[in-house]
Amino acid sequence: MTKLPFPYIHQFRDRHGKLRRYVRLPGRKRVALTGEAGSREFKETYETIVHGKREEIGANRTIPGTISAGIVSYYNSAAFASLAPETQRVRRNILERFRAEHGDKRIAVLQRAHIDRMVAAKAATPAAARNFLNTVRALMQHTILQGWREDDPTHGVRRPKMATGGFRTWTEEDIATFEAAHPVGTRARLALGLLLHTAQRRSDVVRMGRQHVRDGVIEVRVQKTRTVLAIPLHPALQAILEATPSDHLTFLVTREGSPFTPPGFTNWFREMCKAAGLPRGLSPHGLRKAACRRLAEAGCSANVIAAVSGHVSLREIQRYTAAADQARMARTAIDTVAAMFPSTVKR
């Protein structure tokens, strides 16, 4: 059988002796070729299969030029595919709600005033307003690249100010209370140990397993940034891992033995906090912040902390180091003054 001078072609004779030819591209289903080898029909079919544009998922259910069509196109873009799974999930939720309300409207008529009103309507929840603005901004940038718009209507829209410092950072008292309620050997204590002693996000902690531990180091591929971190095992975490049985690919599993989803893990962990008698508002992310706080209070620089936590931006970490430095300098100052000017108050 003569080999054809075209890549990706697979040819064979079936059980009836008929010659079959298919194009089999990597990662895609095989497609039958028609026409005699070398004929015009054969070449046109081959070119369409190999170089033709694939139909975007959901495109046949949308009207071109609408917000709905723009969202479908964004879902099929390289920019969306490059996002971490958790970020994709969050953005899909936001965009589907956006599509339900405005999907039939034209992208070209969307103005900054419209975005301003939408963001303002979420002022009571600044974090949600920021996520909405960031997501719509990414969508608009995609539509500009596609030539559907020439400008970005989110440009100049102010991000709502956060009324608080975000997720509450766990205090040492909070940690001690949780540890007293959940001894070593329990799933809850294992969860706290992984969060506190690796300084990772919940989405990374729920994927950790014994296969990631080697020679006293736990290796983490950060979902958000795709960065690989090698974190030495804290002695306390080492002791927890040794005392906690695990027959699964992940350390943390549900009651049924399945890996946690990030949202499911957060819901379960909040129940563990409640069982420990802790106040509402404590979260897995608050333990990540507590880990960074501990590192700062131990004298670690922002760059050293980032080597453990995997932060790309040092802005948040610098707040921890600044607070720790202030506390140290204040103690030094008071001790110096006390030594120079001893108290004359009699006790």
VOPAGU-2260 file (C-alpha; in pm, 1 decimal, decimal comma):
REM VOPAGU-2260
SITE   aa  ch    i         X         Y         Z
SITE  MET   A    0       0,0       0,0       0,0
SITE  THR   A    1     155,1     330,6    -112,2
SITE  LYS   A    2     209,5     582,9     163,9
SITE  LEU   A    3      50,8     918,4      82,1
SITE  PRO   A    4     263,5    1235,7     108,2
SITE  PHE   A    5      20,3    1398,6     353,9
SITE  PRO   A    6      62,6    1405,9     733,8
SITE  TYR   A    7    -206,1    1272,3     971,3
SITE  ILE   A    8    -352,9    1029,2     715,3
SITE  HIS   A    9    -426,8     676,2     831,1
SITE  GLN   A   10    -524,0     426,2     560,3
SITE  PHE   A   11    -611,4      57,4     569,0
SITE  ARG   A   12    -830,3    -205,5     398,8
SITE  ASP   A   13   -1142,1    -312,1     582,9
SITE  ARG   A   14   -1263,2    -673,4     610,2
SITE  HIS   A   15   -1428,3    -640,5     267,8
SITE  GLY   A   16   -1103,1    -531,1     105,2
SITE  LYS   A   17   -1216,6    -170,8      59,2
SITE  LEU   A   18    -950,4      96,4     106,2
SITE  ARG   A   19   -1036,0     340,2     387,6
SITE  ARG   A   20    -862,9     671,2     452,3
SITE  TYR   A   21    -897,4     895,3     756,3
SITE  VAL   A   22    -737,0    1211,5     886,1
SITE  ARG   A   23    -644,3    1169,6    1252,6
SITE  LEU   A   24    -526,9    1495,8    1409,7
SITE  PRO   A   25    -377,2    1487,0    1761,1
SITE  GLY   A   26    -648,0    1518,4    2025,4
SITE  ARG   A   27    -935,4    1501,2    1773,3
SITE  LYS   A   28   -1159,3    1229,0    1632,4
SITE  ARG   A   29   -1066,8    1078,4    1298,9
SITE  VAL   A   30   -1250,3    1210,8     992,8
SITE  ALA   A   31   -1307,9    1011,7     671,4
SITE  LEU   A   32   -1146,1    1134,1     349,9
SITE  THR   A   33   -1342,6    1124,5      24,5
SITE  GLY   A   34   -1225,5    1116,2    -335,2
SITE  GLU   A   35    -939,3     936,8    -507,6
SITE  ALA   A   36    -593,2     994,6    -363,9
SITE  GLY   A   37    -442,6    1305,5    -523,4
SITE  SER   A   38    -769,8    1423,6    -678,7
SITE  ARG   A   39    -905,8    1776,5    -632,4
SITE  GLU   A   40   -1188,7    1649,4    -410,8
SITE  PHE   A   41    -937,6    1456,9    -201,0
SITE  LYS   A   42    -711,2    1761,0    -153,2
SITE  GLU   A   43    -999,1    1999,2     -76,3
SITE  THR   A   44   -1142,3    1759,3     183,6
SITE  TYR   A   45    -799,4    1716,4     339,1
SITE  GLU   A   46    -738,1    2093,9     357,7
SITE  THR   A   47   -1080,2    2154,0     514,6
SITE  ILE   A   48   -1021,4    1891,5     781,1
SITE  VAL   A   49    -666,4    1995,9     867,8
SITE  HIS   A   50    -681,0    2373,4     827,1
SITE  GLY   A   51   -1052,5    2448,0     843,4
SITE  LYS   A   52   -1189,1    2648,6    1136,2
SITE  ARG   A   53   -1365,6    2441,5    1400,8
SITE  GLU   A   54   -1707,2    2556,4    1505,2
SITE  GLU   A   55   -1700,6    2723,6    1842,4
SITE  ILE   A   56   -1888,7    2544,4    2119,2
SITE  GLY   A   57   -2234,9    2694,6    2150,3
SITE  ALA   A   58   -2190,5    2924,0    1850,1
SITE  ASN   A   59   -2489,1    2776,4    1666,0
SITE  ARG   A   60   -2713,2    2881,0    1956,4
SITE  THR   A   61   -2617,8    3248,5    1960,9
SITE  ILE   A   62   -2678,6    3554,8    1745,5
SITE  PRO   A   63   -2355,2    3705,6    1607,3
SITE  GLY   A   64   -2254,8    4038,4    1763,6
SITE  THR   A   65   -2446,9    3986,9    2086,8
SITE  ILE   A   66   -2306,5    3965,7    2438,4
SITE  SER   A   67   -2405,9    3598,8    2438,5
SITE  ALA   A   68   -2198,2    3535,5    2125,1
SITE  GLY   A   69   -1905,8    3722,9    2278,4
SITE  ILE   A   70   -1919,2    3505,2    2589,8
SITE  VAL   A   71   -1925,3    3186,8    2381,0
SITE  SER   A   72   -1626,5    3311,4    2182,4
SITE  TYR   A   73   -1440,5    3398,0    2503,5
SITE  TYR   A   74   -1503,6    3048,3    2642,9
SITE  ASN   A   75   -1334,2    2906,9    2330,5
SITE  SER   A   76   -1036,1    3142,4    2347,9
SITE  ALA   A   77    -678,1    3064,2    2445,0
SITE  ALA   A   78    -699,2    3333,8    2712,4
SITE  PHE   A   79    -983,0    3153,0    2890,5
SITE  ALA   A   80    -820,3    2811,6    2845,3
SITE  SER   A   81    -502,6    2938,5    3012,8
SITE  LEU   A   82    -687,9    3027,1    3334,7
SITE  ALA   A   83    -675,1    2800,9    3638,2
SITE  PRO   A   84    -980,6    2570,7    3669,0
SITE  GLU   A   85   -1105,3    2753,5    3978,5
SITE  THR   A   86   -1076,7    3090,8    3800,6
SITE  GLN   A   87   -1262,8    2947,4    3501,7
SITE  ARG   A   88   -1540,5    2825,6    3730,0
SITE  VAL   A   89   -1577,3    3167,1    3896,6
SITE  ARG   A   90   -1578,6    3351,5    3566,0
SITE  ARG   A   91   -1831,2    3113,2    3411,0
SITE  ASN   A   92   -2069,2    3173,2    3700,6
SITE  ILE   A   93   -2036,4    3549,4    3659,5
SITE  LEU   A   94   -2067,3    3544,1    3282,0
SITE  GLU   A   95   -2368,3    3311,9    3279,7
SITE  ARG   A   96   -2555,1    3549,6    3512,1
SITE  PHE   A   97   -2444,1    3839,4    3292,3
SITE  ARG   A   98   -2565,3    3652,3    2983,8
SITE  ALA   A   99   -2902,2    3569,3    3143,1
SITE  GLU   A  100   -2968,3    3941,1    3195,8
SITE  HIS   A  101   -2804,6    4097,3    2889,4
SITE  GLY   A  102   -2715,0    3816,5    2647,0
SITE  ASP   A  103   -2940,1    3937,1    2362,4
SITE  LYS   A  104   -2796,2    4290,6    2364,0
SITE  ARG   A  105   -2535,4    4406,7    2114,6
SITE  ILE   A  106   -2176,7    4421,2    2238,0
SITE  ALA   A  107   -2111,9    4733,1    2030,3
SITE  VAL   A  108   -2367,4    4942,9    2224,3
SITE  LEU   A  109   -2234,1    4856,2    2572,1
SITE  GLN   A  110   -2109,0    5178,7    2732,6
SITE  ARG   A  111   -1904,2    5270,2    3037,7
SITE  ALA   A  112   -2215,8    5411,5    3205,7
SITE  HIS   A  113   -2378,2    5067,5    3183,8
SITE  ILE   A  114   -2076,8    4900,7    3350,1
SITE  ASP   A  115   -2067,1    5173,2    3616,0
SITE  ARG   A  116   -2429,9    5100,5    3710,5
SITE  MET   A  117   -2373,9    4724,8    3718,2
SITE  VAL   A  118   -2070,6    4759,0    3945,1
SITE  ALA   A  119   -2249,4    5010,7    4168,3
SITE  ALA   A  120   -2538,5    4766,6    4209,8
SITE  LYS   A  121   -2292,7    4526,6    4374,9
SITE  ALA   A  122   -2147,6    4786,5    4612,3
SITE  ALA   A  123   -2274,0    4596,9    4917,8
SITE  THR   A  124   -2035,5    4313,7    4828,8
SITE  PRO   A  125   -1710,3    4479,9    4711,2
SITE  ALA   A  126   -1532,2    4150,5    4644,6
SITE  ALA   A  127   -1813,6    4033,5    4415,4
SITE  ALA   A  128   -1815,6    4374,1    4242,4
SITE  ARG   A  129   -1442,1    4348,6    4177,7
SITE  ASN   A  130   -1471,3    3995,7    4041,5
SITE  PHE   A  131   -1753,7    4108,0    3812,7
SITE  LEU   A  132   -1552,5    4403,5    3681,4
SITE  ASN   A  133   -1240,2    4192,5    3624,2
SITE  THR   A  134   -1441,1    3927,9    3439,2
SITE  VAL   A  135   -1627,5    4170,2    3213,3
SITE  ARG   A  136   -1300,4    4350,3    3144,0
SITE  ALA   A  137   -1145,9    4023,4    3024,7
SITE  LEU   A  138   -1451,4    3964,5    2804,7
SITE  MET   A  139   -1425,8    4311,8    2653,0
SITE  GLN   A  140   -1054,3    4270,5    2583,9
SITE  HIS   A  141   -1137,8    3950,5    2396,0
SITE  THR   A  142   -1407,2    4119,4    2185,8
SITE  ILE   A  143   -1161,0    4396,2    2093,4
SITE  LEU   A  144    -912,8    4134,5    1970,7
SITE  GLN   A  145   -1194,3    3978,7    1767,3
SITE  GLY   A  146   -1273,7    4316,2    1607,3
SITE  TRP   A  147   -1622,6    4340,3    1758,8
SITE  ARG   A  148   -1536,5    4661,0    1945,1
SITE  GLU   A  149   -1270,1    4930,8    1917,4
SITE  ASP   A  150   -1278,6    5042,9    2281,2
SITE  ASP   A  151   -1311,1    4892,3    2628,4
SITE  PRO   A  152   -1621,2    5016,7    2814,6
SITE  THR   A  153   -1471,7    4899,2    3145,2
SITE  HIS   A  154   -1178,4    5139,1    3108,4
SITE  GLY   A  155   -1192,8    5401,7    3381,8
SITE  VAL   A  156   -1454,7    5218,2    3589,6
SITE  ARG   A  157   -1331,0    5233,8    3947,6
SITE  ARG   A  158   -1286,4    4917,5    4146,0
SITE  PRO   A  159   -1493,0    4928,3    4465,8
SITE  LYS   A  160   -1288,7    4975,8    4781,5
SITE  MET   A  161   -1277,5    4683,9    5019,3
SITE  ALA   A  162   -1435,2    4776,6    5350,4
SITE  THR   A  163   -1214,1    4524,6    5533,4
SITE  GLY   A  164    -880,3    4357,5    5482,8
SITE  GLY   A  165   -1045,3    4072,1    5299,3
SITE  PHE   A  166   -1047,9    3727,1    5455,4
SITE  ARG   A  167    -992,8    3740,5    5829,1
SITE  THR   A  168    -646,7    3624,4    5932,1
SITE  TRP   A  169    -646,8    3351,0    6196,1
SITE  THR   A  170    -494,1    3451,3    6529,5
SITE  GLU   A  171    -278,6    3220,3    6742,4
SITE  GLU   A  172    -575,2    3188,7    6978,8
SITE  ASP   A  173    -798,8    3076,2    6688,7
SITE  ILE   A  174    -542,8    2815,0    6586,4
SITE  ALA   A  175    -501,9    2685,5    6942,8
SITE  THR   A  176    -880,7    2657,3    6985,6
SITE  PHE   A  177    -915,8    2457,2    6662,1
SITE  GLU   A  178    -626,1    2226,9    6756,5
SITE  ALA   A  179    -775,1    2162,3    7100,5
SITE  ALA   A  180   -1106,9    2056,5    6942,8
SITE  HIS   A  181    -954,7    1846,3    6661,2
SITE  PRO   A  182    -659,4    1629,9    6774,2
SITE  VAL   A  183    -386,6    1490,5    6552,2
SITE  GLY   A  184    -520,6    1197,7    6350,5
SITE  THR   A  185    -846,6    1364,2    6247,9
SITE  ARG   A  186    -928,1    1496,3    5900,5
SITE  ALA   A  187    -990,1    1841,3    6044,3
SITE  ARG   A  188    -644,3    1860,7    6203,1
SITE  LEU   A  189    -489,1    1735,6    5879,6
SITE  ALA   A  190    -667,7    2009,6    5686,6
SITE  LEU   A  191    -547,1    2278,3    5925,4
SITE  GLY   A  192    -192,6    2142,3    5913,0
SITE  LEU   A  193    -178,9    2143,2    5532,6
SITE  LEU   A  194    -317,7    2497,2    5508,8
SITE  LEU   A  195    -110,5    2646,2    5790,3
SITE  HIS   A  196     223,3    2477,3    5722,5
SITE  THR   A  197     230,1    2507,3    5342,1
SITE  ALA   A  198      65,8    2853,3    5306,9
SITE  GLN   A  199    -121,6    2734,3    4996,7
SITE  ARG   A  200    -469,5    2806,4    4862,2
SITE  ARG   A  201    -754,1    2561,5    4917,7
SITE  SER   A  202    -752,5    2467,0    4546,8
SITE  ASP   A  203    -393,6    2341,3    4585,1
SITE  VAL   A  204    -432,0    2185,1    4929,6
SITE  VAL   A  205    -721,6    1959,9    4820,2
SITE  ARG   A  206    -501,4    1810,8    4544,4
SITE  MET   A  207    -206,1    1723,6    4769,4
SITE  GLY   A  208    -128,8    1356,6    4827,2
SITE  ARG   A  209     151,3    1127,5    4943,2
SITE  GLN   A  210     282,1    1107,7    4587,3
SITE  HIS   A  211     379,5    1475,2    4620,1
SITE  VAL   A  212     600,7    1414,4    4925,1
SITE  ARG   A  213     960,9    1308,1    4876,1
SITE  ASP   A  214    1274,8    1345,4    5087,0
SITE  GLY   A  215    1107,6    1573,2    5339,1
SITE  VAL   A  216     969,3    1808,1    5071,2
SITE  ILE   A  217     615,4    1847,2    4939,9
SITE  GLU   A  218     595,0    1952,5    4576,8
SITE  VAL   A  219     304,7    2173,2    4473,5
SITE  ARG   A  220     204,4    2284,5    4124,2
SITE  VAL   A  221       7,8    2603,3    4191,6
SITE  GLN   A  222    -314,1    2593,7    3988,7
SITE  LYS   A  223    -344,4    2969,5    3960,0
SITE  THR   A  224       3,7    3040,2    3824,0
SITE  ARG   A  225     120,2    2691,0    3710,1
SITE  THR   A  226     433,7    2749,1    3921,7
SITE  VAL   A  227     597,4    2446,6    4083,1
SITE  LEU   A  228     694,3    2496,7    4449,5
SITE  ALA   A  229     911,9    2268,4    4662,7
SITE  ILE   A  230     817,2    2329,1    5026,5
SITE  PRO   A  231    1012,1    2158,8    5308,7
SITE  LEU   A  232     778,3    1973,8    5545,3
SITE  HIS   A  233     725,6    2154,7    5874,0
SITE  PRO   A  234     793,8    1910,4    6164,0
SITE  ALA   A  235     437,2    1957,1    6289,8
SITE  LEU   A  236     295,3    1871,6    5946,1
SITE  GLN   A  237     527,0    1571,6    5919,0
SITE  ALA   A  238     392,4    1440,1    6251,0
SITE  ILE   A  239      32,0    1497,4    6140,1
SITE  LEU   A  240      86,9    1312,2    5810,9
SITE  GLU   A  241     247,3    1017,5    5987,8
SITE  ALA   A  242     -40,6     995,4    6237,1
SITE  THR   A  243    -320,6    1028,2    5980,1
SITE  PRO   A  244    -404,7     722,7    5764,7
SITE  SER   A  245    -452,5     785,6    5394,6
SITE  ASP   A  246    -535,4     527,3    5127,8
SITE  HIS   A  247    -632,0     777,7    4859,3
SITE  LEU   A  248    -452,3     987,6    4599,0
SITE  THR   A  249    -530,5    1299,5    4801,3
SITE  PHE   A  250    -474,7    1352,6    5171,8
SITE  LEU   A  251    -815,0    1514,2    5215,6
SITE  VAL   A  252   -1127,0    1327,9    5106,1
SITE  THR   A  253   -1498,9    1349,5    5171,5
SITE  ARG   A  254   -1683,2    1108,7    5401,1
SITE  GLU   A  255   -1748,0     894,9    5090,8
SITE  GLY   A  256   -1375,8     886,3    5007,9
SITE  SER   A  257   -1384,6    1122,6    4709,2
SITE  PRO   A  258   -1148,2    1419,2    4661,7
SITE  PHE   A  259   -1290,4    1752,7    4775,6
SITE  THR   A  260   -1385,0    2024,3    4532,3
SITE  PRO   A  261   -1255,2    2363,8    4655,0
SITE  PRO   A  262   -1606,7    2496,6    4739,9
SITE  GLY   A  263   -1703,0    2166,8    4902,8
SITE  PHE   A  264   -1387,3    2174,7    5112,7
SITE  THR   A  265   -1461,2    2528,9    5231,3
SITE  ASN   A  266   -1814,7    2431,9    5337,2
SITE  TRP   A  267   -1687,1    2127,4    5527,9
SITE  PHE   A  268   -1402,9    2323,0    5690,3
SITE  ARG   A  269   -1644,7    2589,0    5813,3
SITE  GLU   A  270   -1841,3    2312,4    5984,1
SITE  MET   A  271   -1518,6    2201,1    6154,1
SITE  CYS   A  272   -1463,2    2558,4    6274,2
SITE  LYS   A  273   -1817,8    2570,7    6406,8
SITE  ALA   A  274   -1766,5    2239,6    6588,4
SITE  ALA   A  275   -1457,5    2387,4    6752,7
SITE  GLY   A  276   -1662,0    2678,2    6885,8
SITE  LEU   A  277   -1486,9    2936,4    6670,7
SITE  PRO   A  278   -1669,5    3250,8    6553,7
SITE  ARG   A  279   -1802,0    3285,6    6199,8
SITE  GLY   A  280   -1579,4    3442,0    5938,4
SITE  LEU   A  281   -1281,5    3207,5    5963,0
SITE  SER   A  282   -1190,5    3038,5    5636,0
SITE  PRO   A  283    -918,1    2826,7    5471,9
SITE  HIS   A  284    -778,0    3139,7    5305,8
SITE  GLY   A  285    -749,0    3301,4    5647,4
SITE  LEU   A  286    -505,6    3022,9    5743,5
SITE  ARG   A  287    -295,5    3096,7    5434,6
SITE  LYS   A  288    -277,5    3455,1    5559,7
SITE  ALA   A  289    -189,1    3332,7    5909,8
SITE  ALA   A  290      97,0    3129,2    5761,8
SITE  CYS   A  291     231,1    3440,4    5589,2
SITE  ARG   A  292     189,9    3638,3    5912,5
SITE  ARG   A  293     392,2    3378,6    6103,5
SITE  LEU   A  294     670,0    3389,7    5845,5
SITE  ALA   A  295     679,0    3770,1    5864,6
SITE  GLU   A  296     689,2    3765,9    6243,6
SITE  ALA   A  297     979,2    3518,8    6222,4
SITE  GLY   A  298    1173,5    3786,7    6033,3
SITE  CYS   A  299    1133,3    3651,1    5677,9
SITE  SER   A  300    1144,2    3904,9    5395,7
SITE  ALA   A  301     863,1    3940,6    5142,2
SITE  ASN   A  302    1064,0    3750,5    4880,5
SITE  VAL   A  303    1132,7    3463,4    5121,2
SITE  ILE   A  304     763,7    3441,3    5214,8
SITE  ALA   A  305     667,5    3436,6    4846,8
SITE  ALA   A  306     906,4    3144,5    4791,9
SITE  VAL   A  307     680,7    2942,7    5024,8
SITE  SER   A  308     336,3    3086,1    4949,8
SITE  GLY   A  309     382,5    3124,2    4573,8
SITE  HIS   A  310     249,3    3482,1    4566,7
SITE  VAL   A  311     331,3    3656,7    4238,4
SITE  SER   A  312     253,2    4004,1    4368,2
SITE  LEU   A  313     442,8    4105,4    4682,8
SITE  ARG   A  314     194,5    4380,1    4774,1
SITE  GLU   A  315      -9,8    4170,4    5017,6
SITE  ILE   A  316     296,8    4005,1    5168,7
SITE  GLN   A  317     460,5    4343,4    5226,4
SITE  ARG   A  318     169,2    4434,9    5452,9
SITE  TYR   A  319     255,9    4140,8    5676,8
SITE  THR   A  320     626,0    4224,3    5683,9
SITE  ALA   A  321     552,2    4593,0    5748,7
SITE  ALA   A  322     323,7    4504,2    6041,8
SITE  ALA   A  323     582,6    4262,1    6183,1
SITE  ASP   A  324     862,7    4519,1    6143,7
SITE  GLN   A  325     650,2    4784,9    6315,4
SITE  ALA   A  326     583,5    4555,4    6610,3
SITE  ARG   A  327     952,5    4466,3    6643,7
SITE  MET   A  328    1065,7    4828,0    6618,3
SITE  ALA   A  329     802,7    4939,9    6868,9
SITE  ARG   A  330     919,4    4676,3    7118,9
SITE  THR   A  331    1281,0    4779,8    7066,4
SITE  ALA   A  332    1190,9    5145,4    7113,8
SITE  ILE   A  333     999,7    5089,7    7439,1
SITE  ASP   A  334    1272,5    4862,3    7576,9
SITE  THR   A  335    1533,6    5127,7    7496,7
SITE  VAL   A  336    1334,1    5407,1    7659,6
SITE  ALA   A  337    1266,1    5192,3    7966,3
SITE  ALA   A  338    1637,5    5121,4    8005,0
SITE  MET   A  339    1736,3    5488,7    7968,5
SITE  PHE   A  340    1459,1    5625,6    8188,8
SITE  PRO   A  341    1382,7    5370,8    8459,9
SITE  SER   A  342    1045,4    5398,2    8627,6
SITE  THR   A  343    1037,9    5581,1    8959,8
SITE  VAL   A  344     693,8    5450,1    9046,8
SITE  LYS   A  345     704,7    5246,8    9365,8
SITE  ARG   A  346     507,8    4919,6    9379,8
